[in-house]
Amino acid sequence: MNILIPDISLVEKLIRSVSVYLFLLVAFRLAGKRQLGQMTAFDFVVLLIISNVVQNAVIGNDTSLGGGLFGATVIFLLNAGVAWLTFRSKRVERFIEHTPTVLVRSGRILWENLRREQLSLPEFRAALRREGVVSLRDVRYVILEEDGHLSVVRGRRQRASPHA
């Protein structure tokens, strides 16, 4: 037995790798941006289990070095292709990437957006503290970015004029 020669056909290996890659791409897209940017110990365990579960779907009965390297190469090429497509096409980018969500505007929490992102108030407050925000009084915007991290735009809120 040669460790470099795959035990299954390269076409099957290609189909397996592409299928698993596309499945994971869609699954992580549906999981939401909060889960991607703020991984808890539970999320990490789930990720490890998923990687172990889909490993067999990628390699099948093939444990050869050549088969593993071929599968990894297919996944790297797919990832590069998706990155290129999202750069070239706004439509593909909108499908693959998340869009930013405003969570705070003029010092006020937008509760509906917080609920839509499935972000609890304790999690949100902890994320704000990590960004150095103790009070929302002087925060203009807090934005949940595509990668799951918060961006804080500081600056005094504009108060409504009493003569308006």
Secondary structure, DSSP 8 states (H G I E B T S, - for coil): --TTS-SS-HHHHHHHHHHHHHHHHHHHHHH-HHHHHS--HHHHHHHHHHHHHHHHHHHTT---HHHHHHHHHHHHHHHHHHHHHHHH-HHHHHHHS---EEEEETTEE-HHHHHHTT--HHHHHHHHHHTT-S-STTEEEEEE-TTS-EEEEE-------TT-
